[in-house]
Amino acid sequence: MHILLATDADWIVDEVTNALGGPDDTFTVCRDGRVVTDQIEARTPDLAIFDLQVGSMGGMAITMSLRLDESAGALPHVPVLMLVDRRADLHLARRCGAEGWLIKPLDALRLKRAAKAIVGGGTYTEGVPSDAAPVEAMIPLTDQESADDVTSSEEETVDAG
C-alpha cells in the first residue's frame, strides 16, 4: 500500500509510519500542503492522511482542493483520513469530504482500523454518533445548478403604525 502523509510534525510521521508500515508499504511525506497535488499526480496513493495543521495549507484545505480537482476530472479519487486536534474540529473533517478522521492523540490500533476501513472503500469516524445526520460536503455547484437554486422573492411591507 502506498500512503501519502501531509504533516509538518515529526511525531505524526513517526506514529503513522510505525503503525502502518510493513514490508510492502511505502510512504510519501509532504511537509507543505501545497505540494500534495503534485505528489498525487506523480503517484496516486492508496490512502492520503492529512494533519489538520500543515504549515501553509491545512488538511481541510488540502482535502477540499483534491475534491475540486477530482470533480473537474483533473485527479483521481484519493481516500482521505484526516487527523484532527479535538472534537470541536470534527465538523471540518465532515464538511470537506474526508472518508474518515481520528482525534489526536493517535495510537497504532486506531490508525490500522481507520486505514483498513477507508482503503476497503468504507469510512472511519470518531466523535460523531452513528445516527448523526449526514453533512453535505462542500462541493462546488455548476453554473446551471447555481442558477436553478436562485428563487425570486417578493418584498413584504409591514405597516408599523
Secondary structure as the mmCIF struct_conf table of DSSP 4:
data_model
#
loop_
_struct_conf.conf_type_id
_struct_conf.id
_struct_conf.beg_label_comp_id
_struct_conf.beg_label_asym_id
_struct_conf.beg_label_seq_id
_struct_conf.end_label_comp_id
_struct_conf.end_label_asym_id
_struct_conf.end_label_seq_id
STRN STRN1 HIS A 2 ALA A 6
BEND BEND1 ASP A 8 ASP A 8
HELX_RH_AL_P HELX_RH_AL_P1 ASP A 10 LEU A 20
TURN_TY1_P TURN_TY1_P1 PRO A 23 ASP A 24
STRN STRN2 THR A 26 CYS A 30
BEND BEND2 ARG A 31 ASP A 32
HELX_RH_3T_P HELX_RH_3T_P1 GLY A 33 VAL A 35
HELX_RH_AL_P HELX_RH_AL_P2 VAL A 36 ALA A 42
BEND BEND3 ARG A 43 ARG A 43
BEND BEND4 ASP A 46 ASP A 46
STRN STRN3 LEU A 47 ASP A 51
BEND BEND5 LEU A 52 LEU A 52
TURN_TY1_P TURN_TY1_P2 GLY A 55 SER A 56
BEND BEND6 MET A 57 MET A 57
HELX_RH_AL_P HELX_RH_AL_P3 GLY A 59 SER A 71
TURN_TY1_P TURN_TY1_P3 ALA A 72 GLY A 73
BEND BEND7 ALA A 74 LEU A 75
STRN STRN4 VAL A 80 VAL A 84
BEND BEND8 ASP A 85 ARG A 86
HELX_RH_3T_P HELX_RH_3T_P2 ARG A 87 ASP A 89
HELX_RH_AL_P HELX_RH_AL_P4 LEU A 90 CYS A 96
TURN_TY1_P TURN_TY1_P4 GLY A 97 GLY A 97
BEND BEND9 GLU A 99 GLU A 99
STRN STRN5 GLY A 100 ILE A 103
BEND BEND10 LYS A 104 PRO A 105
HELX_LH_PP_P HELX_LH_PP_P1 LEU A 106 LEU A 106
HELX_RH_AL_P HELX_RH_AL_P5 ALA A 108 VAL A 119
TURN_TY1_P TURN_TY1_P5 GLY A 120 GLY A 121
STRN STRN6 TYR A 124 TYR A 124
BEND BEND11 GLU A 126 VAL A 128
TURN_TY1_P TURN_TY1_P6 SER A 130 ASP A 131
HELX_LH_PP_P HELX_LH_PP_P2 ALA A 132 PRO A 134
HELX_LH_PP_P HELX_LH_PP_P3 PRO A 140 THR A 142
HELX_RH_AL_P HELX_RH_AL_P6 ASP A 143 ASP A 149
#
